[in-house]
Amino acid sequence: MTKAISIQLHAALLGMLLCLFPVLSQAQLAEPNDKGVYMGHLHYQTSDVEAMNDFWVRFGAEAFNNNGIDMFSIPGVYILIREGEPSAPSTETIINHIGFNVPDADVAFARLQAAGVDVERGGFSRQLWVNTPDGGRIEILADENLDVPLKFHHIHWFIPDYAAIQAWYSEIFNAVPGMRGQFQAGDIPGANLTYQDGQGDFGPTQGTLLDHIGIGVTDIQATMADLEAAGIEVEGYRTLPNGVSIAFFTDPWGTYVELTEGI
């Protein structure tokens, strides 16, 4: 399948989903920052859609279905799934894993085990690791102040050039630079962007299990102008029948990103 056809199919799918669930979309995602940016969605490509759908239900996501089209909702993020043969698991790409928060790691461990999820203890008491079908990796961190059972927390890059990517996401998306524990990071509403000096040969995300991440914006034209001024090619821009505008780009390190306006 060509990139252009893939973009068109994804645009059609997203448009259908947004028409079906406009109120839910507004309620679940974070309020934008001063530049109109917020965390939007994660889009997986999997060889076994049924297994991946089952995984997210067991994990604790809320599933919606209409004529075979599935969307999953967890506070702070939406998860979309399409069928395809991923070229690599998440751990072989620059986005090594994503992260969620729970109020209590022990309670979450027991719940996930009982649900049949592949979960293991982490290196410290507040940490768990979960494996998805097709090689996805999820970190769970306990936050005793959390007021919901499960919430999206972070995207974790393994990238030697961590200072440059931190500065770039700060400039383009106003991701507030700082530290998350021992790691350099940046914050946008709804997500911490974590950058680790990963050792290894990590590839781009497009075509892999976690094909792309979705970032919401309130002014897609302004964001596209910022990207083009920074030398980034923007592709696939279009406005869907419901008024939602989307576009795609690849950051300088190989992260495939979708922009959405109007969710």
The 8 nearest C-alpha neighbors of each residue, nearest first, counted from 0:
[[1, 4, 5, 2, 3, 83, 6, 8],
 [2, 0, 4, 3, 5, 6, 7, 8],
 [1, 3, 5, 4, 6, 0, 7, 235],
 [4, 2, 6, 5, 1, 7, 235, 0],
 [3, 5, 7, 1, 6, 2, 8, 0],
 [6, 4, 2, 8, 3, 7, 9, 1],
 [5, 7, 9, 3, 4, 8, 10, 2],
 [8, 6, 4, 10, 9, 5, 11, 3],
 [9, 7, 11, 5, 10, 6, 4, 12],
 [8, 10, 12, 6, 11, 7, 13, 5],
 [11, 9, 7, 13, 8, 12, 14, 6],
 [10, 12, 14, 8, 9, 13, 7, 15],
 [13, 11, 9, 15, 14, 10, 8, 16],
 [12, 14, 16, 10, 15, 11, 9, 17],
 [15, 13, 11, 17, 16, 12, 10, 239],
 [16, 14, 18, 12, 13, 17, 11, 19],
 [17, 15, 13, 19, 14, 18, 20, 12],
 [16, 18, 14, 20, 19, 21, 15, 13],
 [19, 17, 15, 16, 20, 21, 14, 241],
 [18, 20, 16, 17, 21, 15, 65, 14],
 [19, 21, 17, 23, 22, 18, 16, 24],
 [20, 22, 24, 17, 23, 18, 19, 25],
 [23, 21, 25, 24, 20, 26, 27, 19],
 [22, 24, 26, 20, 25, 21, 27, 28],
 [25, 23, 21, 22, 26, 27, 262, 20],
 [24, 26, 22, 23, 27, 28, 21, 262],
 [27, 25, 23, 24, 28, 22, 29, 21],
 [28, 26, 74, 24, 25, 75, 23, 29],
 [27, 29, 75, 26, 25, 76, 24, 30],
 [30, 28, 189, 188, 75, 37, 31, 27],
 [29, 31, 188, 37, 28, 32, 189, 36],
 [32, 30, 35, 37, 36, 188, 29, 33],
 [31, 33, 35, 36, 34, 188, 37, 30],
 [34, 32, 35, 31, 36, 173, 172, 30],
 [35, 33, 32, 36, 173, 172, 31, 216],
 [34, 36, 31, 217, 32, 216, 33, 218],
 [37, 35, 216, 31, 32, 34, 215, 172],
 [38, 36, 31, 188, 215, 187, 29, 214],
 [39, 37, 214, 189, 215, 190, 188, 76],
 [40, 38, 214, 213, 215, 76, 37, 77],
 [39, 41, 77, 213, 76, 78, 212, 42],
 [42, 40, 212, 78, 213, 79, 77, 211],
 [41, 43, 79, 211, 80, 78, 210, 209],
 [44, 42, 209, 80, 208, 210, 79, 45],
 [45, 43, 208, 81, 83, 82, 80, 85],
 [44, 46, 82, 83, 47, 84, 48, 85],
 [45, 47, 84, 83, 82, 48, 85, 44],
 [48, 46, 45, 50, 49, 51, 82, 132],
 [47, 49, 51, 50, 82, 45, 52, 46],
 [50, 48, 52, 51, 47, 53, 54, 46],
 [49, 51, 53, 47, 52, 48, 54, 132],
 [50, 52, 54, 48, 53, 49, 132, 47],
 [53, 51, 49, 54, 55, 50, 48, 56],
 [52, 54, 50, 56, 51, 55, 49, 57],
 [53, 55, 51, 57, 52, 56, 58, 50],
 [56, 54, 58, 57, 52, 60, 53, 59],
 [55, 57, 60, 53, 59, 58, 54, 52],
 [58, 56, 54, 55, 59, 114, 53, 116],
 [57, 59, 55, 56, 54, 60, 111, 116],
 [60, 58, 56, 57, 55, 61, 149, 73],
 [61, 59, 56, 73, 72, 55, 71, 58],
 [60, 62, 72, 71, 56, 73, 59, 63],
 [63, 61, 71, 70, 60, 56, 72, 64],
 [64, 62, 70, 69, 71, 61, 65, 68],
 [65, 63, 69, 68, 67, 66, 62, 70],
 [64, 66, 68, 67, 69, 63, 19, 16],
 [67, 65, 68, 64, 69, 63, 15, 16],
 [66, 68, 65, 64, 69, 63, 70, 48],
 [69, 67, 65, 64, 66, 70, 16, 12],
 [70, 68, 64, 63, 67, 71, 62, 65],
 [71, 69, 79, 63, 62, 78, 72, 64],
 [70, 72, 62, 78, 61, 60, 77, 63],
 [71, 73, 77, 61, 60, 78, 76, 74],
 [72, 74, 60, 76, 75, 150, 77, 61],
 [75, 73, 150, 27, 76, 151, 72, 28],
 [74, 76, 28, 151, 189, 27, 29, 73],
 [77, 75, 40, 39, 73, 74, 151, 28],
 [78, 76, 40, 72, 71, 41, 73, 39],
 [77, 79, 41, 71, 40, 42, 70, 72],
 [78, 80, 42, 70, 43, 41, 71, 77],
 [81, 79, 43, 42, 44, 78, 82, 48],
 [82, 80, 44, 43, 45, 83, 48, 79],
 [81, 83, 45, 44, 46, 48, 47, 80],
 [84, 82, 46, 45, 44, 85, 81, 47],
 [83, 85, 46, 45, 86, 44, 82, 207],
 [86, 84, 207, 208, 87, 206, 45, 44],
 [85, 87, 207, 206, 84, 208, 88, 205],
 [88, 86, 207, 85, 91, 208, 89, 92],
 [89, 87, 134, 208, 90, 91, 135, 207],
 [88, 90, 135, 95, 92, 91, 208, 209],
 [89, 91, 95, 88, 92, 96, 136, 135],
 [92, 90, 201, 89, 88, 87, 202, 95],
 [93, 91, 202, 201, 94, 89, 90, 203],
 [92, 94, 157, 201, 156, 95, 202, 158],
 [95, 93, 156, 92, 96, 155, 157, 89],
 [94, 96, 90, 89, 93, 156, 92, 155],
 [97, 95, 136, 137, 155, 94, 89, 154],
 [96, 98, 154, 137, 153, 155, 138, 136],
 [99, 97, 138, 153, 152, 137, 139, 154],
 [98, 100, 151, 152, 139, 150, 140, 138],
 [99, 101, 140, 150, 141, 139, 149, 152],
 [100, 102, 141, 149, 103, 148, 142, 140],
 [101, 103, 143, 142, 141, 145, 148, 144],
 [104, 102, 141, 106, 105, 101, 107, 143],
 [103, 105, 107, 141, 106, 125, 108, 101],
 [106, 104, 108, 107, 103, 109, 125, 124],
 [105, 107, 109, 103, 108, 104, 110, 102],
 [106, 108, 104, 110, 105, 109, 111, 103],
 [109, 107, 105, 111, 106, 110, 104, 112],
 [110, 108, 112, 106, 107, 111, 113, 105],
 [109, 111, 107, 113, 108, 112, 106, 114],
 [112, 110, 114, 116, 108, 113, 109, 107],
 [111, 113, 115, 109, 114, 110, 116, 108],
 [112, 114, 110, 111, 115, 109, 116, 108],
 [115, 113, 111, 112, 116, 57, 110, 58],
 [114, 116, 112, 113, 111, 117, 57, 118],
 [117, 115, 111, 112, 114, 118, 57, 58],
 [118, 116, 130, 129, 115, 119, 112, 131],
 [119, 117, 129, 128, 116, 112, 130, 111],
 [120, 118, 128, 127, 121, 129, 117, 108],
 [121, 119, 127, 128, 126, 122, 118, 124],
 [122, 120, 127, 126, 123, 128, 119, 124],
 [121, 123, 126, 120, 124, 127, 125, 128],
 [124, 122, 121, 126, 125, 120, 127, 140],
 [123, 125, 126, 122, 121, 104, 120, 127],
 [126, 124, 141, 140, 104, 123, 127, 103],
 [125, 127, 121, 140, 124, 123, 139, 120],
 [128, 126, 121, 120, 139, 119, 138, 140],
 [127, 129, 138, 119, 118, 137, 121, 139],
 [130, 128, 118, 137, 117, 136, 138, 119],
 [129, 131, 136, 117, 135, 137, 134, 118],
 [130, 132, 135, 134, 136, 133, 129, 54],
 [131, 133, 134, 51, 135, 50, 130, 54],
 [134, 132, 135, 88, 131, 45, 208, 46],
 [135, 133, 88, 132, 131, 89, 136, 130],
 [134, 136, 131, 89, 130, 88, 133, 132],
 [135, 137, 130, 96, 129, 131, 134, 89],
 [138, 136, 129, 97, 96, 98, 128, 130],
 [137, 139, 98, 128, 127, 97, 99, 129],
 [140, 138, 127, 99, 100, 98, 126, 128],
 [139, 141, 126, 100, 125, 101, 99, 142],
 [140, 142, 101, 125, 103, 104, 102, 100],
 [143, 141, 102, 144, 145, 101, 100, 140],
 [142, 144, 102, 145, 141, 103, 101, 146],
 [145, 143, 142, 146, 102, 141, 101, 147],
 [144, 146, 102, 143, 142, 147, 101, 148],
 [145, 147, 144, 148, 102, 143, 149, 101],
 [148, 146, 149, 145, 150, 102, 101, 74],
 [149, 147, 101, 102, 146, 150, 145, 100],
 [150, 148, 101, 147, 100, 99, 73, 151],
 [151, 149, 74, 100, 99, 73, 75, 152],
 [150, 152, 99, 75, 76, 100, 74, 98],
 [151, 153, 99, 98, 190, 100, 191, 150],
 [154, 152, 191, 98, 190, 97, 192, 155],
 [153, 155, 97, 192, 193, 98, 191, 96],
 [156, 154, 193, 96, 94, 97, 95, 194],
 [155, 157, 94, 194, 93, 95, 158, 195],
 [158, 156, 197, 195, 93, 196, 95, 94],
 [157, 159, 197, 196, 160, 161, 156, 195],
 [158, 160, 196, 161, 197, 198, 157, 195],
 [161, 159, 158, 163, 162, 164, 196, 252],
 [160, 162, 164, 194, 163, 159, 158, 165],
 [163, 161, 165, 164, 160, 166, 183, 194],
 [162, 164, 166, 165, 161, 160, 167, 168],
 [165, 163, 167, 161, 166, 162, 168, 160],
 [164, 166, 162, 163, 167, 168, 161, 169],
 [165, 167, 169, 163, 164, 168, 170, 162],
 [166, 168, 164, 170, 169, 165, 163, 171],
 [169, 167, 171, 172, 170, 165, 174, 166],
 [168, 170, 174, 173, 166, 167, 172, 171],
 [171, 169, 167, 168, 173, 172, 166, 174],
 [170, 172, 168, 169, 173, 167, 225, 226],
 [171, 173, 168, 174, 169, 170, 36, 34],
 [174, 172, 169, 170, 175, 171, 34, 168],
 [175, 173, 169, 186, 185, 187, 172, 168],
 [174, 176, 185, 186, 173, 169, 177, 187],
 [177, 175, 185, 184, 174, 169, 186, 165],
 [176, 178, 184, 185, 183, 175, 179, 186],
 [177, 179, 183, 184, 182, 180, 181, 176],
 [180, 178, 182, 184, 181, 183, 177, 193],
 [179, 181, 182, 178, 183, 184, 177, 193],
 [180, 182, 179, 178, 183, 195, 184, 194],
 [183, 181, 179, 178, 180, 195, 184, 194],
 [182, 184, 178, 194, 177, 193, 179, 195],
 [185, 183, 193, 178, 177, 192, 194, 176],
 [184, 186, 176, 175, 174, 192, 177, 191],
 [187, 185, 191, 174, 175, 192, 190, 188],
 [186, 188, 174, 190, 37, 189, 191, 175],
 [189, 187, 37, 29, 190, 31, 38, 32],
 [188, 190, 38, 29, 75, 187, 37, 28],
 [191, 189, 153, 152, 187, 188, 38, 186],
 [190, 192, 153, 186, 185, 193, 152, 187],
 [193, 191, 185, 154, 184, 153, 186, 190],
 [192, 194, 184, 155, 154, 156, 191, 183],
 [195, 193, 156, 183, 161, 184, 155, 182],
 [194, 196, 157, 197, 182, 158, 156, 161],
 [197, 195, 159, 158, 157, 161, 198, 194],
 [198, 196, 157, 158, 195, 159, 199, 156],
 [197, 199, 196, 159, 200, 157, 158, 201],
 [200, 198, 201, 197, 157, 158, 159, 91],
 [199, 201, 202, 198, 91, 92, 93, 197],
 [202, 200, 92, 93, 91, 199, 203, 157],
 [201, 203, 92, 93, 91, 200, 204, 253],
 [204, 202, 253, 92, 254, 205, 93, 201],
 [203, 205, 210, 207, 254, 92, 255, 206],
 [206, 204, 210, 207, 255, 203, 211, 254],
 [205, 207, 210, 85, 86, 204, 208, 44],
 [208, 206, 85, 86, 87, 210, 204, 205],
 [207, 209, 44, 85, 88, 43, 210, 89],
 [210, 208, 43, 207, 211, 42, 89, 204],
 [211, 209, 205, 207, 204, 206, 208, 43],
 [212, 210, 255, 256, 42, 209, 205, 204],
 [211, 213, 41, 256, 40, 42, 257, 214],
 [212, 214, 40, 257, 39, 256, 41, 258],
 [215, 213, 39, 38, 258, 37, 257, 259],
 [214, 216, 259, 37, 39, 36, 258, 38],
 [217, 215, 36, 35, 260, 218, 219, 259],
 [216, 218, 35, 260, 219, 36, 261, 215],
 [219, 217, 221, 220, 216, 222, 260, 35],
 [218, 220, 222, 221, 260, 216, 223, 217],
 [219, 221, 223, 222, 218, 224, 225, 217],
 [222, 220, 224, 219, 223, 218, 225, 226],
 [221, 223, 219, 225, 224, 220, 226, 218],
 [222, 224, 226, 220, 225, 221, 219, 227],
 [223, 225, 221, 227, 222, 226, 228, 220],
 [226, 224, 222, 228, 223, 227, 221, 229],
 [227, 225, 223, 229, 231, 228, 224, 222],
 [226, 228, 231, 230, 224, 229, 225, 232],
 [229, 227, 225, 226, 230, 224, 231, 223],
 [228, 230, 226, 227, 231, 225, 224, 171],
 [231, 229, 227, 228, 226, 232, 225, 251],
 [232, 230, 227, 226, 229, 233, 250, 248],
 [231, 233, 227, 248, 234, 230, 226, 249],
 [234, 232, 248, 247, 231, 223, 246, 227],
 [235, 233, 247, 236, 246, 248, 232, 6],
 [234, 236, 246, 247, 237, 6, 233, 3],
 [237, 235, 246, 245, 234, 247, 238, 244],
 [236, 238, 244, 245, 235, 239, 246, 10],
 [239, 237, 244, 243, 242, 245, 240, 236],
 [238, 240, 243, 242, 241, 244, 14, 237],
 [241, 239, 242, 238, 243, 14, 18, 244],
 [240, 242, 239, 243, 18, 14, 17, 238],
 [243, 241, 239, 240, 238, 244, 261, 260],
 [242, 244, 261, 239, 260, 238, 241, 262],
 [245, 243, 238, 260, 237, 259, 239, 242],
 [246, 244, 259, 258, 236, 237, 260, 238],
 [247, 245, 236, 235, 258, 257, 234, 237],
 [248, 246, 257, 234, 256, 233, 235, 258],
 [247, 249, 233, 256, 255, 234, 232, 250],
 [248, 250, 255, 254, 253, 256, 251, 247],
 [249, 251, 254, 252, 253, 248, 255, 231],
 [252, 250, 253, 249, 254, 231, 164, 167],
 [253, 251, 250, 254, 203, 249, 164, 93],
 [254, 252, 203, 250, 249, 251, 255, 204],
 [255, 253, 250, 249, 204, 203, 252, 256],
 [254, 256, 249, 211, 205, 204, 248, 253],
 [257, 255, 212, 211, 248, 247, 213, 249],
 [256, 258, 247, 213, 246, 214, 212, 259],
 [257, 259, 214, 246, 245, 215, 213, 247],
 [258, 260, 245, 215, 244, 216, 214, 257],
 [261, 259, 244, 216, 217, 243, 219, 262],
 [260, 262, 243, 244, 242, 259, 217, 216],
 [261, 260, 24, 243, 25, 21, 259, 17]]
